[in-house]
Amino acid sequence: MVVPLLSPLAAAGGDLPEWGWGRIVTEWGLAPVPFVVAVWAGGLYLVGVRSLHRRGDAWPVGRTLAFVGLGLGSFVFATTSGLAAYDETLLSVHMVQHMLLSMVVPLALALGAPVTLALRTLPAAPRRWLLAVLHSRVARVLSFPPLTFLVYVVSPWALYYTGWYDASLDSAWVHEAMHFHLVAVGALFFWPLMGIDPVPGRVGYPFRVLLTVLTLPFHAFLGVTIMGQETLIGEQHYLALREGPMGRWLPDALDDQHLAGGILWGSGDLIGLIFFGVLFAQWVRSSLKEAEREDRRLDRIEARERAASVGVSDRPADRSADRSSGPAAGGGG
């Protein structure tokens, strides 16, 4: 559960103040497990970067900002800010949190290339263990693109149309597990597509673009479905809240659900387009690097051919010179 830093009411899960988007920055709390995980992950990453710098190796600042700043920062924000305080009170707030955890956080973590950093800084034995994991059959199965795509698009349907979401409203442990699940599923899907790390499941850029584009209609369809349905998700929980003290300010549960569907639809398309832009930029950069490598290869071939032709043209001249100088030397004798 979220332990409060500023609002005792938010910790009690009781009479929360009336919701407004400003509550995101005023109702902060502390979720111990996500916070500890983020601190450890960020700390280990920065230790690796420091290790590289101390031995004179460079590490792109953008990768550090992506992993620690945007990735872990968004994770902490989603699980400790007002989004976490109200995510069990309003489905629309939960949906904002959902999109951050399932799309923004995985993309940013992948762009930080933590596996590459680990391979460059770990001692020999842990590095061998990490390589063994990366080359294991389990890793290849978990990163198989069609499978990760299926899991990614089916997961939100399973969350909202089975008893899973109700269970997350009733159990703090299930609720926290759901947060980590959203990040893990997003990472499994996007890491091989967007990331820099040498992980299994990497496919060519055309197929990456195809998989990314295919996610857009699935998010849109789920959002439209939630917007249009008249049956409440988490009905017992949300109706019970409206019978308590917060009922004086809580919006109609069905209206809030329709808003949640709209957030899922709109933000899914927007973030998906950002993904597409990042992937397209990576594709262009990769093509330019490949063109540079090909140019260098052709230059080397041309240089070798030029050197060989010069050598061939010089050898007959040398032999004719030797022949002409031989008789002259003999005649002089």
RAHUWO-V238492 format. One record per pair of residues at least 12 apart in sequence whose C-alpha atoms are under 10 Angstrom apart, sorted by the first residue. I is the first residue (numbers start at 1). J is the second residue. D is the distance in whole Angstrom. If there is no record, write none. Layout:
{{I J D} {I J D}}
This chain:
{{1 13 10} {1 29 9} {1 30 8} {1 31 6} {1 32 8} {1 33 9} {1 79 10} {1 80 10} {1 84 9} {1 85 9} {1 171 9} {1 172 5} {1 173 8} {1 175 8} {1 176 8} {2 28 9} {2 29 6} {2 30 5} {2 31 5} {2 32 8} {2 33 10} {2 79 8} {2 80 7} {2 81 9} {2 84 7} {2 85 7} {2 172 9} {2 176 10} {3 28 9} {3 29 5} {3 30 5} {3 31 6} {3 32 8} {3 80 9} {3 85 9} {4 27 8} {4 28 7} {4 29 4} {4 30 6} {4 31 9} {4 80 9} {4 81 10} {4 85 9} {5 26 10} {5 27 8} {5 28 6} {5 29 5} {5 30 7} {5 80 9} {5 81 10} {6 26 7} {6 27 6} {6 28 6} {6 29 7} {6 30 10} {7 26 8} {7 27 6} {7 28 7} {7 29 8} {7 82 10} {7 85 9} {8 27 9} {8 29 9} {9 27 9} {9 85 9} {10 27 7} {10 28 9} {10 29 8} {10 82 9} {10 84 9} {10 85 6} {10 86 8} {11 27 10} {11 28 10} {11 29 8} {11 30 9} {11 85 8} {12 85 10} {13 85 8} {13 86 9} {13 88 9} {13 89 9} {14 89 10} {14 241 9} {14 244 9} {14 245 8} {14 246 8} {15 241 9} {15 244 8} {15 245 6} {15 246 6} {15 247 9} {16 85 9} {16 86 8} {16 89 9} {16 245 9} {16 246 7} {16 249 10} {17 86 10} {17 246 8} {17 249 9} {18 246 8} {18 247 10} {18 248 9} {18 249 6} {18 250 7} {19 82 9} {19 86 8} {19 89 9} {19 90 9} {19 93 10} {19 246 10} {19 249 8} {19 250 8} {19 251 10} {20 82 10} {21 82 9} {21 83 9} {21 93 9} {22 82 8} {23 81 8} {23 82 5} {23 83 8} {23 85 9} {23 86 9} {24 77 9} {24 78 9} {24 80 9} {24 81 6} {24 82 4} {24 83 6} {24 84 9} {24 85 8} {24 86 9} {24 93 10} {25 77 9} {25 80 10} {25 81 6} {25 82 6} {25 83 9} {26 81 8} {26 82 7} {27 80 9} {27 81 6} {27 82 5} {27 83 8} {27 84 9} {27 85 7} {27 86 9} {28 77 9} {28 79 9} {28 80 6} {28 81 4} {28 82 6} {28 83 9} {28 84 8} {28 85 7} {29 77 10} {29 79 8} {29 80 5} {29 81 6} {29 82 8} {29 83 10} {29 84 8} {29 85 7} {30 76 9} {30 79 8} {30 80 5} {30 81 8} {30 84 9} {30 85 10} {31 76 9} {31 79 6} {31 80 6} {31 81 10} {31 84 9} {31 176 9} {32 79 10} {32 80 9} {33 79 10} {33 176 8} {33 177 10} {34 72 10} {34 75 8} {34 76 7} {34 78 10} {34 79 7} {34 80 9} {34 176 8} {34 177 10} {34 179 9} {34 180 8} {35 72 9} {35 75 9} {35 76 6} {35 77 10} {35 79 8} {35 80 8} {36 76 10} {37 72 9} {37 75 10} {37 76 10} {38 68 9} {38 71 9} {38 72 6} {38 73 8} {38 75 8} {38 76 7} {39 68 9} {39 72 8} {39 76 9} {41 67 9} {41 68 8} {41 72 8} {41 114 10} {42 64 9} {42 67 8} {42 68 6} {42 69 9} {42 71 10} {42 72 7} {42 73 9} {43 68 9} {44 114 10} {44 118 9} {45 64 8} {45 67 8} {45 68 8} {45 112 9} {45 113 10} {45 114 7} {45 115 10} {45 117 8} {45 118 8} {46 64 8} {46 67 10} {46 68 8} {46 117 10} {47 121 9} {48 114 9} {48 117 7} {48 118 7} {48 119 10} {48 120 8} {48 121 6} {48 122 8} {49 61 9} {49 64 8} {49 114 10} {49 117 7} {49 118 9} {49 120 10} {49 121 8} {50 121 10} {51 117 10} {51 120 9} {51 121 7} {51 122 10} {52 117 9} {52 120 8} {52 121 7} {57 120 10} {59 117 8} {60 112 9} {61 112 9} {62 111 9} {62 112 8} {63 108 9} {63 109 9} {63 110 9} {63 111 6} {63 112 4} {63 113 7} {63 114 9} {63 117 10} {63 196 10} {64 108 10} {64 109 9} {64 111 9} {64 112 6} {64 113 9} {64 114 9} {65 108 9} {65 109 10} {65 111 9} {65 112 8} {66 105 9} {66 107 9} {66 108 5} {66 109 6} {66 110 8} {66 111 6} {66 112 5} {66 113 9} {67 105 9} {67 106 9} {67 107 9} {67 108 6} {67 109 5} {67 110 7} {67 111 7} {67 112 4} {67 113 8} {67 114 8} {68 108 9} {68 109 8} {68 112 8} {69 108 9} {69 109 9} {69 112 10} {70 104 8} {70 105 7} {70 106 10} {70 107 9} {70 108 6} {70 109 8} {70 111 10} {70 112 9} {71 100 10} {71 101 9} {71 104 7} {71 105 5} {71 106 7} {71 107 8} {71 108 5} {71 109 5} {71 110 9} {71 111 9} {71 112 8} {72 105 7} {72 106 9} {72 108 8} {72 109 7} {73 105 8} {73 108 10} {74 97 10} {74 100 7} {74 101 8} {74 104 8} {74 105 6} {74 106 10} {74 108 9} {75 97 9} {75 100 8} {75 101 6} {75 102 10} {75 104 9} {75 105 6} {75 106 9} {75 179 9} {75 180 10} {75 183 9} {76 101 10} {76 105 10} {77 97 9} {77 100 9} {77 101 10} {78 94 9} {78 96 9} {78 97 5} {78 98 8} {78 99 10} {78 100 7} {78 101 7} {78 105 10} {78 179 9} {79 97 8} {79 101 9} {79 176 9} {79 179 8} {81 97 10} {82 97 10} {83 95 9} {83 96 8} {83 97 6} {83 98 10} {84 97 8} {87 169 9} {87 175 10} {88 168 9} {88 169 6} {88 170 10} {88 175 9} {88 234 10} {88 237 9} {88 238 8} {88 241 10} {89 169 9} {89 237 9} {89 238 7} {89 241 7} {89 242 10} {89 246 9} {89 250 9} {89 253 10} {90 238 8} {90 241 10} {90 250 8} {90 251 9} {90 253 8} {90 256 7} {90 257 8} {90 260 9} {91 233 8} {91 234 9} {91 238 9} {91 253 8} {91 254 10} {91 256 6} {91 257 6} {91 258 9} {91 259 8} {91 260 6} {91 261 9} {92 253 10} {92 255 10} {92 256 6} {92 257 6} {92 258 8} {92 259 6} {92 260 4} {92 261 8} {92 262 9} {92 263 7} {92 264 9} {93 256 9} {93 259 9} {93 260 7} {93 263 9} {94 260 8} {95 257 10} {95 259 9} {95 260 6} {95 261 8} {95 262 9} {95 263 7} {95 264 6} {95 267 10} {96 260 8} {96 263 7} {96 264 8} {96 267 8} {97 179 9} {97 182 10} {98 156 9} {98 178 9} {98 179 8} {98 182 7} {98 183 9} {98 264 9} {99 182 9} {99 183 10} {99 186 10} {99 263 9} {99 264 7} {99 267 7} {99 268 7} {99 271 9} {100 182 9} {100 183 9} {100 267 10} {100 271 9} {101 178 10} {101 179 7} {101 180 8} {101 181 9} {101 182 6} {101 183 5} {101 184 9} {101 185 10} {101 186 8} {101 187 10} {102 152 9} {102 156 10} {102 179 9} {102 180 9} {102 181 8} {102 182 5} {102 183 5} {102 184 8} {102 185 7} {102 186 5} {102 187 8} {102 189 10} {102 190 10} {103 182 9} {103 183 8} {103 185 9} {103 186 6} {103 187 8} {103 189 10} {103 190 8} {103 267 10} {103 268 8} {103 271 7} {103 272 8} {103 275 9} {104 183 9} {104 186 9} {104 187 10} {104 271 8} {104 272 10} {104 274 10} {104 275 9} {105 182 10} {105 183 7} {105 184 10} {105 186 8} {105 187 8} {106 182 9} {106 183 6} {106 184 8} {106 185 9} {106 186 6} {106 187 5} {106 188 8} {106 189 9} {106 190 7} {106 191 7} {106 194 9} {106 195 9} {107 183 10} {107 186 8} {107 187 7} {107 189 10} {107 190 6} {107 191 7} {107 193 9} {107 194 7} {107 195 8} {107 275 8} {107 278 10} {108 187 10} {108 190 10} {108 191 10} {108 194 9} {108 195 9} {109 183 10} {109 187 8} {109 190 10} {109 191 8} {109 194 10} {109 195 8} {110 187 7} {110 188 10} {110 190 7} {110 191 5} {110 192 8} {110 193 9} {110 194 7} {110 195 5} {110 196 7} {110 197 8} {111 190 10} {111 191 8} {111 194 7} {111 195 5} {111 196 6} {111 197 8} {111 278 10} {112 195 8} {112 196 8} {112 197 9} {113 191 9} {113 195 7} {113 196 6} {113 197 5} {113 198 9} {114 195 10} {114 196 9} {114 197 7} {115 130 9} {115 131 10} {115 134 10} {115 195 10} {115 196 9} {115 197 6} {115 198 8} {115 199 8} {116 196 8} {116 197 5} {116 198 7} {116 199 9} {117 197 9} {118 130 9} {119 131 8} {119 197 10} {119 198 10} {131 198 10} {131 199 10} {133 199 10} {134 198 8} {134 199 6} {134 200 7} {135 199 8} {135 200 7} {136 200 9} {137 200 10} {139 188 10} {139 199 8} {139 200 7} {139 201 9} {140 199 9} {140 200 5} {140 201 6} {140 202 10} {141 200 9} {141 201 8} {142 188 7} {142 189 9} {142 200 9} {142 201 8} {143 187 10} {143 188 6} {143 189 7} {143 190 10} {143 191 9} {143 192 7} {143 193 10} {143 199 8} {143 200 6} {143 201 5} {143 202 8} {144 188 9} {144 189 9} {144 192 9} {144 200 8} {144 201 5} {144 202 9} {144 203 10} {145 188 9} {145 189 7} {145 190 9} {145 192 8} {145 193 9} {145 200 10} {145 201 6} {145 202 8} {145 203 8} {145 207 9} {145 208 9} {145 211 8} {146 189 9} {146 201 10} {146 211 9} {147 188 10} {147 189 9} {148 185 8} {148 186 9} {148 187 9} {148 188 6} {148 189 5} {148 190 9} {148 192 10} {148 201 9} {149 185 9} {149 186 10} {149 188 9} {149 189 6} {149 190 9} {149 211 7} {149 212 9} {149 214 9} {149 215 8} {150 189 9} {150 215 10} {151 185 7} {151 186 9} {151 188 9} {151 189 8} {152 182 9} {152 184 10} {152 185 6} {152 186 7} {152 187 10} {152 188 8} {152 189 7} {152 190 9} {152 215 8} {152 218 10} {153 185 10} {153 186 10} {153 189 10} {153 214 9} {153 215 7} {153 216 10} {153 217 10} {153 218 6} {153 219 8} {153 222 9} {154 218 9} {155 181 9} {155 182 8} {155 185 8} {155 186 10} {156 182 9} {156 218 10} {156 219 9} {156 222 8} {157 218 10} {157 219 10} {157 222 7} {159 178 9} {159 182 10} {160 222 10} {160 226 9} {160 233 7} {160 234 8} {161 233 8} {161 234 10} {162 233 10} {163 233 10} {163 234 9} {164 178 9} {164 234 10} {165 178 9} {165 233 8} {165 234 7} {166 233 8} {166 234 5} {166 235 9} {166 236 9} {166 237 8} {167 234 9} {168 234 10} {169 234 8} {169 236 10} {169 237 7} {169 238 9} {170 234 10} {170 237 8} {188 201 10} {189 201 9} {189 211 9} {189 212 9} {190 208 9} {190 211 10} {190 212 9} {190 275 9} {192 208 9} {193 205 8} {193 207 9} {193 208 6} {193 209 8} {193 211 9} {193 212 8} {193 275 10} {193 279 8} {194 208 8} {194 209 10} {194 212 10} {194 275 8} {194 276 9} {194 278 8} {194 279 6} {194 280 10} {194 282 8} {195 279 9} {195 282 10} {196 282 10} {204 283 9} {205 279 8} {205 280 8} {205 282 9} {205 283 6} {205 284 10} {205 286 9} {205 287 10} {206 279 10} {206 280 10} {206 283 9} {208 276 9} {208 279 8} {208 280 10} {208 283 10} {209 275 9} {209 276 7} {209 277 10} {209 279 7} {209 280 8} {209 283 9} {210 276 10} {211 276 10} {212 272 7} {212 273 9} {212 275 7} {212 276 7} {212 279 9} {213 269 10} {213 272 7} {213 273 8} {213 275 9} {213 276 7} {214 272 10} {215 268 9} {215 269 9} {215 272 8} {216 265 9} {216 268 7} {216 269 6} {216 270 9} {216 271 9} {216 272 6} {216 273 8} {217 265 9} {217 268 9} {217 269 8} {218 265 9} {218 268 9} {218 269 10} {219 261 10} {219 264 7} {219 265 6} {219 266 9} {219 267 9} {219 268 6} {219 269 7} {219 272 9} {220 261 9} {220 262 9} {220 263 10} {220 264 7} {220 265 4} {220 266 7} {220 267 9} {220 268 7} {220 269 7} {221 261 10} {221 264 10} {221 265 7} {222 261 7} {222 262 10} {222 264 8} {222 265 7} {223 258 9} {223 259 9} {223 260 8} {223 261 4} {223 262 6} {223 263 7} {223 264 5} {223 265 5} {223 266 8} {223 267 10} {223 268 9} {224 258 9} {224 260 10} {224 261 6} {224 262 7} {224 263 10} {224 264 9} {224 265 7} {224 266 10} {225 258 9} {225 261 7} {225 262 10} {225 265 10} {226 254 10} {226 257 7} {226 258 6} {226 259 9} {226 260 8} {226 261 5} {226 262 8} {226 264 9} {226 265 9} {227 254 9} {227 255 9} {227 256 9} {227 257 7} {227 258 4} {227 259 7} {227 260 7} {227 261 5} {227 262 6} {227 263 10} {227 264 9} {227 265 9} {228 254 10} {228 257 9} {228 258 7} {228 261 8} {228 262 10} {229 254 9} {229 257 9} {229 258 8} {229 261 10} {230 254 7} {230 255 10} {230 257 9} {230 258 9} {231 254 8} {231 257 9} {232 253 7} {232 254 6} {232 255 10} {232 256 10} {232 257 7} {232 258 10} {233 253 9} {233 254 9} {233 257 8} {234 253 10} {234 257 10} {235 253 8} {235 254 9} {238 250 10} {238 252 10} {238 253 7} {238 254 10} {239 252 9} {239 253 7} {239 254 10} {241 253 10}}
